[in-house]
Amino acid sequence: MNVNPIELQKCLGGMNYPADKKTVVDQAKQHGADKEIMGALEALPDKEYGTPAEINKEVNRHT
């Protein structure tokens, strides 16, 4: 799975941080994230994320 970081951030635009995994996944779903992005976000560890960069780092680690 190769997630485009720009597309990922577009799907998370406008989100308030810190945000937990559920909030991240819900935000992406509301912004029309594709199957690849949704799969990557759903595979993230269940924790709180402080910045968009932190989410990108975790996505890259798990893909």
Protein Blocks (a to p, Z undefined) as FASTA:
>chain_A
ZZdfklmmmmmgoiacdddfklmmmmmmmnopafklmmmmmmpccdddfbfklmmmmmmm
mZZ
